[in-house]
Amino acid sequence: MTQVPPDLPITDNEAAGQYELRVGEHLAILQYIRRPGRVVLVRIAVPKAIEGHGVGAQLARHALHDARSRGEQVDPRCPYVRAYMDQNPEYKGLVARSLDRHFVG
């Protein structure tokens, strides 16, 4: 199993619509769709070799910080991101107002 440093650089591949975190030869991603004033966080994909080392959390945290810095609201369609937001309530204010009543947490 590959050891994953806690704060690897995450890049925003805007052309592909995804945040990317590379660990050796492995690439973990968080796919998104950017709309005016909003970002839809679609799904996280982490290779099995680096699962369980906080890679998904690093991607979720980065995406939420990026949305906050851009002044965007978040539509957390990814179940992992929704769970991350449940565990980190400081991000709940980012949920798009139209989704507030549907957001579980």
C-alpha positions in Angstrom: 0.0 0.0 0.0 1.3 3.5 -0.9 1.9 6.0 1.8 0.2 9.4 1.1 1.6 12.6 2.4 -1.1 14.7 4.1 -1.0 17.9 1.9 0.1 17.1 -1.6 -0.5 19.7 -4.2 -3.9 19.6 -5.9 -4.3 21.0 -9.4 -7.4 22.4 -11.0 -7.7 20.9 -14.5 -10.3 23.3 -15.8 -10.3 21.8 -19.3 -11.3 18.4 -17.8 -13.5 19.8 -15.1 -11.7 18.2 -12.3 -9.4 18.7 -9.4 -6.4 16.3 -9.5 -4.1 14.9 -6.8 -1.2 12.7 -8.0 0.4 10.2 -5.7 3.2 8.5 -7.5 1.7 6.9 -10.6 -1.9 7.2 -9.2 -4.3 10.0 -10.0 -7.2 10.8 -7.7 -9.9 13.2 -9.0 -12.9 15.2 -8.0 -15.1 16.0 -11.0 -17.0 19.2 -11.1 -19.3 21.3 -13.3 -18.9 25.1 -12.9 -21.9 27.3 -13.4 -22.2 31.0 -12.8 -21.9 31.5 -9.1 -22.1 27.8 -8.4 -20.0 24.6 -8.6 -21.5 21.2 -8.8 -19.2 18.6 -7.1 -20.0 15.4 -9.1 -17.8 12.6 -7.9 -14.5 11.6 -6.4 -12.5 8.7 -7.8 -9.5 7.4 -5.8 -7.5 4.4 -7.0 -7.7 1.4 -4.7 -3.9 1.5 -4.1 -4.3 4.9 -2.2 -7.8 4.5 -0.7 -8.1 5.0 3.0 -5.3 7.6 3.3 -7.4 10.8 3.3 -7.0 11.5 -0.4 -10.8 12.0 -0.8 -10.8 14.3 2.2 -7.9 16.4 0.7 -9.8 16.7 -2.6 -13.1 17.7 -0.9 -11.4 20.2 1.4 -9.6 21.8 -1.5 -12.7 22.0 -3.6 -14.7 23.6 -0.8 -11.9 26.1 0.0 -11.7 27.0 -3.7 -15.5 27.5 -4.0 -15.4 29.8 -0.9 -12.5 31.8 -2.3 -14.4 32.2 -5.6 -17.6 33.2 -3.8 -19.4 30.2 -5.3 -22.2 28.2 -3.8 -21.8 24.4 -3.8 -24.1 21.7 -5.1 -22.6 18.6 -3.4 -23.9 15.7 -5.6 -21.0 13.5 -4.6 -22.0 11.4 -1.6 -18.4 11.5 -0.3 -18.4 15.4 -0.4 -21.8 15.4 1.3 -20.5 13.2 4.1 -17.4 15.3 4.4 -19.6 18.4 4.8 -21.7 16.6 7.4 -18.5 16.0 9.4 -17.2 19.5 8.8 -20.1 21.9 9.4 -18.0 25.0 8.7 -18.7 24.2 5.0 -22.5 23.9 5.2 -22.9 27.7 4.5 -21.6 27.0 1.0 -24.5 24.8 0.1 -26.5 26.5 -2.7 -29.5 28.2 -1.1 -31.9 26.4 -3.4 -30.6 23.1 -1.9 -30.7 24.0 1.8 -33.9 22.3 2.5 -32.8 19.1 0.6 -29.3 18.9 2.2 -29.2 16.2 4.7 -26.9 16.9 7.6 
